[in-house]
Amino acid sequence: MVPVVSGPGRVPAPGRLVGETVWSEANRRRFEHWAWVPEGMGEGPFPLLLLLHGVYDAGGFVWWHKGSARETLDRLALPVVVLMATDTGAEQGSGYCDWADGTTRAETHVIDELLQWASWMLPVQGASRHIAGLSMGGYGSLLLALRHPGVFDSASSTSGFFSPSRLFDFVPEAATRMWGDEEGQAAHDVRGLIADPTRREGLRIALDCGTEDVLLDDNRLMHTRLDELGVEHGYAEHAGGHDWDYWTARLADHVCFALGHDTPLAPAPSAPRGRDLGMAR
């Protein structure tokens, strides 16, 4: 791993930011991922929070470059590994999906490759796993958690959308390329997946959105749908728009929600569960 070196005379931080190149067999490419790893808090294992970015950006580095993730995590000083992933950089946004035409296999990379890599290379083996993201990353967060029940203990979205057709605002005329047909699109529709109790069993869910955000109605509708389904979840609205000022301010809420700490993203969660992956770190 390549650490980001602190400046002269800097007080030791509670964590370090490291970058790593991860090979993807599914995509036949190398991808850059970044992680914040606790220091001075024991050897772990620590809970893992997978943090997803939005459209136009191509890597998790934007969370610390644009979203001050390092400063937020240093301030919180919580025992958690935060892994900032890439959506593979396909088109203007991959939706964290495996495209029907083979353009990208983003879902396979995150679920089958990146999580396995993390279990080997980061101090997270056997601990709880969580996923969160902004905008397209919010969609990806709930999508991946619902398509892979039991993999994540919580999923949360900030300024997210929940209909796959929203991606066409950024990747026009890509429906057939991405999902093949209507059945494939339905299999990636969070609004439909959430109705299946077996997919959301044991999964804690939360979402928030800015009151000046173009996706506010999408979030209010999802909030209403979750209420109608009787799904306990966290929901919050705050002043702000669809921008990095808002996401930077909200990151701490999502980290605390994942760990079960006090946060505006009520309700209070149950204790996270661990798991044994059967692999040595």
TAKANOR-V945879 format. One record per backbone hydrogen bond with DSSP energy under -1.0 kcal/mol. CO is the residue of the C=O (numbers start at 1). NH is the residue of the N-H. E is the energy in kcal/mol with one decimal. If there is no record, write none. Layout:
# TAKANOR-V945879
[[CO:NH:E] [CO:NH:E]]
This chain:
# TAKANOR-V945879
[[2:19:-2.4] [7:10:-1.7] [14:39:-3.1] [16:37:-2.7] [17:4:-2.3] [18:35:-2.6] [19:2:-2.7] [20:33:-2.8] [22:31:-2.6] [24:28:-1.4] [24:29:-1.4] [29:24:-2.9] [31:22:-3.5] [33:20:-2.6] [34:84:-3.7] [35:18:-2.9] [36:82:-2.0] [37:16:-2.6] [47:81:-2.9] [48:130:-2.5] [49:83:-2.4] [50:132:-2.6] [51:85:-1.6] [52:134:-1.5] [55:57:-1.5] [59:62:-1.5] [60:63:-1.9] [61:65:-2.9] [62:66:-2.6] [62:67:-1.5] [63:69:-2.0] [68:72:-2.3] [69:73:-2.8] [70:74:-2.6] [71:75:-2.2] [72:76:-2.4] [73:77:-2.5] [78:80:-1.9] [81:49:-3.0] [82:36:-2.5] [83:51:-2.9] [84:34:-1.8] [90:93:-1.1] [92:56:-3.0] [94:97:-1.1] [97:106:-1.7] [99:102:-1.6] [104:99:-2.5] [105:109:-1.9] [106:110:-2.4] [107:111:-2.6] [108:112:-2.0] [108:113:-1.1] [109:114:-3.6] [110:115:-1.5] [113:117:-2.6] [114:118:-2.6] [115:119:-1.8] [116:120:-1.2] [117:121:-2.7] [118:122:-2.4] [122:124:-2.4] [123:46:-3.2] [124:127:-2.3] [126:275:-2.3] [128:48:-2.5] [129:153:-4.1] [130:50:-2.9] [131:156:-1.9] [132:52:-2.7] [133:158:-2.4] [134:137:-3.1] [135:139:-1.9] [136:140:-2.8] [137:141:-2.1] [138:142:-1.8] [139:143:-2.7] [140:144:-2.7] [141:145:-1.8] [142:146:-2.3] [143:147:-2.4] [144:148:-1.1] [148:151:-1.9] [153:204:-2.1] [154:131:-1.7] [155:206:-1.5] [156:133:-1.1] [157:208:-1.9] [158:135:-2.0] [162:190:-1.1] [163:166:-1.7] [164:167:-1.5] [165:168:-1.4] [166:169:-1.8] [167:170:-1.9] [167:171:-2.6] [174:178:-2.8] [175:179:-2.6] [176:180:-1.4] [177:101:-2.1] [178:100:-1.6] [179:181:-1.7] [181:185:-2.1] [182:186:-2.6] [183:187:-1.5] [185:188:-1.7] [186:189:-1.5] [189:192:-1.0] [189:193:-2.4] [190:194:-2.4] [192:195:-1.2] [193:196:-1.7] [196:199:-1.3] [196:200:-1.0] [200:203:-2.2] [204:155:-2.7] [205:234:-2.6] [206:157:-1.9] [207:236:-1.5] [208:159:-2.5] [209:238:-1.6] [210:213:-1.5] [213:216:-1.6] [215:219:-1.9] [216:220:-2.5] [217:221:-2.5] [218:222:-2.0] [219:223:-2.5] [220:224:-2.3] [221:225:-2.5] [222:226:-2.6] [223:227:-2.0] [224:228:-2.6] [225:229:-2.0] [226:231:-2.9] [227:230:-1.1] [234:207:-1.9] [236:209:-1.4] [238:211:-2.4] [240:212:-2.8] [241:243:-1.4] [243:247:-2.1] [244:248:-2.5] [245:249:-1.5] [246:250:-1.5] [247:251:-1.1] [250:254:-1.4] [251:255:-2.1] [252:256:-2.6] [253:257:-2.3] [254:258:-2.1] [255:259:-1.7] [256:261:-2.8] [264:266:-2.0]]
